[in-house]
Amino acid sequence: MSVPQPTAAERGEHILAVFDTAFGELLAADPAAFRVKFRKMAGSAFAFYRGTACLFYADLAREDTGGGTGDIQSGPYLDERTGRVWIHGDLHAENFGTYMDANGRLIFNVNDFDEAYVGPFTWDLKRLAASLALIGYAKALSDEQITHLVRVCAASYRERIHSLATGTKTDDLPPFTLDTAEGALLDALRVARYMTRFGLLDSMTEIRDFERRFSAGGGAIELDAAARYKVLAAFDGYLETLPEASLARPDSYRVKDVVGRRGIGIGSAGLPSYNILLEGNSDALENDVVIYLKQAQTPAVSRHVTDAAVREYFQHEGHRTVISQRALQAHADPWLGWTELDGAGQLVAEVSPYAVDLDWSDIDDPQDIAATVADLGRATATMHAAADDSSGHSLVPFSTERAIDAAIAADEEGFAELLVDFAHSYGARARTDHQIFVDLFRNGRIPGL
């Protein structure tokens, strides 16, 4: 990277400062959840990288602006258009998986849009490239093999963006489905197909007095009357945010039960959440639906985007998350919506039985890894192209794929090399940062823990 390398002590202080900005309030409210989060992050350099988008963007903003002026439109391949497109915001190699779209098709694509925002398209690609370097290192691939993987990803992204920009018919570029996917992507889709709504319901609920209710335990928190009333009021607000097509059967939204939950995952530590059991699309008990209502978080990238038009476009973080996902994901979850609770924006979506993350544990052959990486590059390009003037949102009022295609065309050879250089340099930094973090954590240096 272009900035001088700090000492371990200096880097540790920087990590602590970034953590305080990103996690301070949530950590103070629920330190136990963050102890779980940080123990998971301590497990590997990749787990640390997954949990530190805040650190990644603090570094990236400093690099791309030569010290952090806030001008995110500077840097290679960035201009007034390619510097403000809809991006995923946390595009690492494990944020891909399966979902069932609004048309009932199982799709493999990018998932988890909690960090989505508007910013430079290269930031998504750099985050993905560095994650590939970390996975390659963990699988004992050589630097040359890692370079090859990143070039494969860049080439696949470039090819798909160019095809979309030059008018290739959408039918010729189908999504990854049970009919079109191969390799690890097809494996994930087949696993998802084995999942059933009944299996999900059986793990979370029970039948009492001829009606389904949430089971006790398993992380469920019983709510008192006042808390339940607030959640149901927020649920009423959520219904107003759904597309009209989703409300074809009003009985689908009859509430059967509500419980509280508290997030303890790498990305959701300390965020209060609730599960709501609904009637679903028929009176049959096996068709009941579980949705979750979760406090949405401030996306890491937004701290480094100074464009007021972007910030003012969203009512709150729940609204931002949903609008971003609807823009980036074709035929998104029909239960997807937003609301407010205790003055905070909330994301609402289905707890889907068909969500299966890409499992890298058994992808070890370099050829298989390269084939998977190529598909991730194509999926990323398709996602970027979806969220533009044709998506129905005014925030990005131009053709994203044409803007990106033109920017890359100006320096075809440099595009892959930019990502290769970044993957190696930031992958090495993340591995070093992981060790610094582990030492800070185990020696009690993180305030509040």
C-alpha positions in Angstrom: 0.0 0.0 0.0 1.1 3.6 -0.5 1.0 4.7 3.1 4.1 4.0 5.4 3.8 0.8 7.4 3.3 1.7 11.1 4.9 -0.2 14.0 2.8 -2.9 15.7 2.1 -0.6 18.7 1.0 2.3 16.4 -1.2 -0.1 14.4 -2.7 -1.5 17.6 -3.7 2.0 18.7 -5.2 2.6 15.3 -7.2 -0.6 15.5 -8.5 0.3 18.9 -9.6 3.8 17.7 -11.4 2.4 14.7 -13.1 -0.2 16.9 -14.2 2.4 19.4 -15.9 4.4 16.6 -17.5 1.4 15.0 -18.5 -0.7 18.0 -18.2 1.5 21.0 -21.9 2.1 21.8 -23.0 -1.5 21.1 -20.0 -2.9 23.0 -20.9 -0.8 26.0 -24.5 -2.0 25.9 -23.6 -5.7 25.5 -20.0 -6.6 26.3 -20.8 -10.3 26.5 -21.9 -10.4 22.9 -18.7 -8.8 21.8 -16.6 -11.2 23.8 -18.2 -13.9 21.7 -17.7 -11.9 18.5 -14.1 -11.2 19.2 -13.3 -14.9 20.2 -14.7 -15.9 16.8 -12.6 -13.2 15.1 -9.5 -14.5 17.0 -9.9 -17.9 15.4 -8.3 -17.0 12.0 -7.1 -14.1 9.9 -10.1 -14.6 7.7 -12.5 -14.4 10.6 -10.8 -11.3 11.8 -11.1 -9.8 8.2 -14.8 -10.7 8.1 -15.5 -8.8 11.3 -13.5 -5.7 10.5 -15.0 -4.0 7.5 -14.7 -0.8 9.6 -10.9 -1.2 9.6 -10.7 -2.1 6.0 -12.5 1.1 4.8 -10.6 3.3 7.2 -7.4 2.0 5.5 -8.9 2.2 2.0 -10.1 5.7 2.4 -6.6 6.7 3.6 -5.0 5.0 0.7 -7.3 6.2 -2.0 -7.2 9.8 -0.8 -3.5 9.9 0.1 -4.3 10.6 3.7 -8.0 10.7 4.2 -9.4 13.9 2.6 -12.7 12.2 2.0 -12.6 12.4 -1.8 -13.6 8.9 -2.6 -13.9 9.6 -6.3 -10.1 9.7 -6.6 -8.0 6.7 -7.5 -7.7 4.4 -10.5 -10.8 3.7 -12.5 -12.9 6.1 -10.4 -14.7 9.2 -11.7 -18.0 11.0 -10.9 -19.9 7.9 -11.9 -17.8 4.9 -11.0 -17.1 6.5 -7.6 -20.7 6.5 -6.6 -22.4 3.3 -7.6 -24.4 0.9 -5.4 -21.9 -1.5 -3.7 -22.3 -4.4 -1.4 -20.0 -3.0 1.1 -18.7 -6.3 2.6 -17.9 -8.3 -0.4 -15.7 -11.1 0.9 -15.5 -14.7 -0.4 -17.9 -16.1 2.3 -20.7 -13.5 1.6 -22.0 -15.6 -1.3 -24.7 -18.2 -1.0 -28.2 -19.3 -1.9 -31.6 -17.8 -1.5 -35.1 -18.4 -2.9 -36.2 -15.5 -5.0 -39.7 -14.0 -5.2 -40.4 -16.3 -8.2 -39.7 -19.4 -6.2 -36.3 -20.2 -7.8 -33.3 -21.2 -5.8 -30.5 -18.7 -6.7 -26.8 -18.6 -5.9 -25.5 -15.1 -5.6 -24.2 -12.4 -3.3 -25.9 -12.3 0.1 -25.9 -10.3 3.3 -26.5 -6.7 2.4 -26.2 -5.1 5.9 -23.2 -3.0 4.7 -24.5 -2.0 1.3 -24.1 1.7 0.4 -23.2 3.9 -2.5 -19.4 4.3 -3.2 -16.5 3.3 -5.5 -17.0 0.0 -7.3 -13.4 -0.8 -6.9 -13.8 -1.0 -3.1 -16.1 -4.1 -3.5 -13.5 -5.7 -5.8 -10.6 -4.9 -3.5 -12.4 -6.4 -0.5 -13.1 -9.5 -2.4 -9.6 -9.8 -3.8 -8.0 -9.5 -0.4 -10.3 -12.2 1.0 -9.2 -14.5 -1.8 -5.6 -13.9 -0.8 -6.5 -14.8 2.8 -8.3 -18.0 1.7 -5.4 -18.9 -0.6 -2.9 -18.4 2.2 -5.0 -20.5 4.6 -5.0 -23.3 2.0 -1.2 -23.1 1.6 -1.4 -21.8 -2.0 1.7 -20.1 -3.3 1.8 -16.4 -4.1 1.8 -17.2 -7.8 -1.4 -19.3 -7.3 -3.0 -16.5 -5.4 -2.1 -14.1 -8.1 -3.7 -16.4 -10.6 -6.9 -16.6 -8.6 -7.2 -12.8 -8.4 -6.6 -12.5 -12.1 -9.3 -15.1 -12.8 -11.7 -13.1 -10.7 -10.8 -9.9 -12.4 -11.1 -11.4 -15.8 -14.5 -12.9 -15.1 -15.8 -9.7 -13.7 -14.5 -7.7 -16.7 -16.0 -10.1 -19.2 -19.4 -10.1 -17.5 -19.5 -6.3 -17.1 -18.5 -5.9 -20.8 -21.2 -8.3 -21.9 -23.8 -6.5 -19.9 -22.7 -3.1 -21.1 -22.7 -4.0 -24.7 -26.2 -5.3 -24.8 -25.9 -9.0 -24.5 -29.3 -10.4 -23.9 -30.1 -11.2 -20.3 -31.3 -14.6 -21.4 -27.7 -15.3 -22.5 -26.4 -14.5 -19.0 -28.7 -16.5 -16.7 -28.4 -16.4 -12.9 -26.7 -19.3 -11.1 -29.6 -21.8 -10.6 -29.9 -25.6 -10.3 -30.0 -25.7 -14.1 -27.0 -23.5 -14.8 -24.6 -23.6 -11.8 -21.6 -26.0 -11.6 -19.1 -27.1 -9.0 -19.3 -25.7 -5.5 -22.1 -23.3 -6.5 -24.3 -26.3 -7.6 -23.4 -28.2 -4.4 -24.7 -25.2 -2.3 -27.9 -25.1 -4.3 -28.5 -28.8 -3.9 -27.9 -28.5 -0.2 -30.4 -25.7 -0.1 -33.0 -27.8 -2.0 -32.8 -30.4 0.7 -33.9 -27.8 3.3 -37.5 -27.5 4.1 -39.7 -24.9 5.8 -41.0 -27.7 8.1 -37.5 -28.4 9.2 -36.9 -24.8 10.1 -40.2 -24.5 11.9 -39.5 -27.8 13.8 -36.2 -26.4 15.1 -37.7 -23.1 16.4 -41.4 -23.8 17.2 -43.9 -26.3 18.6 -47.6 -26.9 18.4 -49.6 -25.9 21.5 -53.4 -26.0 21.6 -53.7 -26.6 17.9 -51.5 -23.5 17.0 -47.9 -23.1 16.4 -45.8 -21.1 18.9 -42.1 -20.4 19.4 -40.3 -23.0 21.6 -38.6 -21.9 24.8 -34.8 -21.9 24.9 -32.5 -21.9 21.9 -31.7 -18.3 22.3 -35.4 -17.1 22.4 -36.2 -14.4 25.0 -39.7 -14.1 26.3 -41.1 -10.6 26.0 -43.2 -8.8 28.6 -46.4 -7.1 27.5 -44.8 -3.7 27.0 -42.0 -5.0 24.8 -44.4 -7.2 22.8 -46.7 -4.1 22.2 -43.7 -2.1 20.8 -42.7 -4.9 18.5 -46.2 -5.3 17.2 -46.5 -1.6 16.6 -43.2 -1.7 14.7 -44.6 -4.7 12.7 -47.6 -2.6 11.6 -45.1 0.0 10.3 -43.2 -2.7 8.5 -46.4 -3.7 6.6 -46.6 -0.3 5.0 -43.2 -0.7 3.4 -44.0 -3.9 1.5 -44.6 -3.9 -2.2 -48.3 -4.2 -3.1 -47.7 -7.6 -4.7 -46.6 -9.0 -1.4 -49.9 -8.2 0.3 -52.1 -10.3 -2.0 -53.1 -12.5 1.0 -53.6 -10.3 4.1 -54.0 -13.4 6.3 -50.3 -14.2 5.6 -49.3 -11.5 8.0 -51.4 -12.6 11.0 -49.0 -12.7 14.0 -49.0 -15.9 16.0 -46.1 -15.3 18.3 -43.2 -13.0 19.1 -39.9 -13.6 20.9 -36.7 -11.6 21.4 -33.2 -12.5 20.4 -29.8 -11.0 20.7 -27.2 -11.1 18.0 -23.9 -12.7 18.9 -22.5 -13.5 15.4 -19.4 -11.8 13.9 -21.6 -9.3 12.1 -24.5 -8.9 14.5 -23.0 -8.7 18.0 -25.0 -6.6 20.4 -27.8 -5.8 17.9 -31.2 -6.5 19.5 -33.5 -8.5 17.3 -36.9 -10.2 17.4 -38.5 -13.2 15.6 -42.1 -13.0 14.6 -44.2 -16.1 13.6 -46.7 -15.4 10.9 -49.6 -17.4 9.3 -47.9 -17.6 5.9 -49.4 -18.3 2.6 -52.0 -20.8 3.8 -53.8 -22.0 6.9 -51.6 -25.2 6.9 -49.3 -25.2 9.9 -46.3 -26.3 7.8 -46.6 -23.1 5.8 -46.1 -20.7 8.7 -43.3 -18.1 8.2 -40.7 -16.8 10.6 -39.4 -13.2 10.0 -36.8 -11.4 11.9 -36.8 -7.7 12.9 -33.2 -6.5 13.6 -31.7 -3.2 14.4 -29.8 -2.1 11.3 -26.2 -0.9 11.7 -24.3 2.0 10.3 -22.4 0.6 7.3 -18.6 0.9 7.6 -18.2 2.5 4.1 -20.7 5.3 4.9 -18.2 6.9 7.4 -15.9 7.6 4.4 -18.5 8.9 1.9 -19.1 12.6 2.2 -21.8 12.9 -0.5 -24.8 14.5 1.2 -27.2 13.3 -1.5 -26.4 9.7 -0.6 -26.7 10.3 3.1 -30.0 12.2 2.8 -31.6 9.6 0.5 -32.3 7.2 3.4 -34.7 7.6 6.3 -32.6 5.4 8.6 -30.3 2.4 8.4 -33.2 -0.1 8.1 -34.5 1.8 5.1 -31.0 2.0 3.6 -30.4 -1.8 4.0 -33.7 -2.7 2.3 -33.5 -0.2 -0.6 -29.9 -1.3 -1.2 -30.8 -5.0 -1.2 -33.8 -4.4 -3.5 -31.4 -2.5 -5.9 -28.6 -5.0 -5.8 -30.6 -8.3 -5.8 -33.0 -9.2 -8.5 -36.3 -10.6 -7.3 -35.5 -10.0 -3.6 -37.2 -11.7 -0.7 -40.9 -10.7 -0.8 -40.9 -10.4 3.0 -38.2 -7.8 2.9 -39.1 -4.4 4.5 -38.1 -1.9 7.2 -39.6 -0.2 10.2 -38.6 1.7 13.4 -38.4 0.6 17.0 -37.3 2.8 19.9 -36.2 5.4 17.4 -33.8 3.1 15.5 -34.2 1.8 12.0 -34.9 -1.9 11.7 -34.4 -4.4 8.9 -37.2 -7.0 8.5 -36.8 -10.2 6.4 -37.7 -13.9 6.4 -35.7 -16.4 8.4 -35.3 -18.5 5.3 -34.8 -22.3 5.3 -33.1 -22.0 1.9 -30.1 -19.9 2.9 -26.9 -21.9 2.5 -23.5 -20.1 2.5 -20.7 -21.1 0.2 -18.6 -23.6 2.1 -14.9 -23.3 1.3 -13.8 -26.1 3.6 -13.9 -28.7 0.9 -12.8 -26.6 -2.0 -9.1 -27.5 -2.0 -8.1 -28.3 -5.6 -6.6 -25.2 -7.2 -8.6 -25.8 -10.4 -11.8 -26.1 -8.4 -10.9 -22.9 -6.4 -10.3 -21.0 -9.6 -13.6 -22.1 -11.2 -15.4 -21.0 -8.1 -13.6 -17.7 -8.0 -14.5 -17.1 -11.6 -18.2 -17.5 -10.8 -17.9 -15.1 -7.9 -16.4 -12.5 -10.3 -19.4 -13.0 -12.6 -21.9 -12.8 -9.8 -20.3 -9.5 -8.6 -20.5 -7.9 -12.0 -24.2 -8.9 -12.3 -24.9 -7.4 -8.9 -23.2 -4.1 -9.8 -25.1 -3.9 -13.0 -28.4 -4.5 -11.4 -28.4 -1.4 -9.3 -28.6 1.6 -11.7 -31.0 3.7 -13.7 -33.1 0.6 -14.7 -33.5 -0.5 -11.1 -36.2 2.1 -10.2 -34.0 4.1 -7.8 -32.9 7.6 -8.5 -29.8 7.6 -6.4 -27.7 6.1 -9.3 -29.4 7.5 -12.4 -27.0 6.1 -15.0 -26.0 2.7 -16.4 -23.6 1.3 -13.9 -22.2 -1.4 -16.3 -21.5 1.1 -19.1 -19.7 3.4 -16.7 -17.6 0.6 -15.2 -17.0 -0.9 -18.7 -15.7 2.4 -20.0 -13.5 3.0 -17.0 -11.8 -0.4 -17.3 -11.5 -0.1 -21.0 -9.2 2.9 -20.5 -6.6 0.6 -18.9 -7.4 -3.1 -19.5 -4.0 -4.5 -18.4 -3.8 -2.4 -15.2 -7.2 -3.5 -13.9 -6.2 -7.0 -12.9 -2.8 -5.9 -11.6 -4.4 -3.3 -9.4 -6.4 -6.0 -7.7 -3.5 -8.5 -7.6 -1.2 -5.9 -5.9 -3.9 -5.0 -3.4 -4.8 -8.6 -2.6 -1.2 -9.4 -1.7 -0.5 -6.2 0.3 -3.8 -6.1 2.2 -3.9 -9.9 2.8 -0.5 -9.6 4.5 -1.7 -6.6 6.5 -4.8 -8.5 7.6 -2.7 -11.4 8.8 -0.5 -9.1 10.8 -3.5 -7.2 12.1 -5.0 -10.4 13.2 -2.0 -11.2 15.5 -2.0 -7.6 16.8 -5.7 -8.0 17.6 -5.3 -11.3 19.3 -2.6 -9.8 21.5 -4.8 -6.8 22.3 -7.8 -9.0 23.2 -6.0 -11.6 25.3 -4.1 -9.0 27.2 -7.3 -7.0 28.1 -6.4 -4.0 26.0 -9.9 -3.6 24.4 -11.8 -1.0 26.5 -15.1 -2.3 27.9 -14.2 -6.0 27.9 
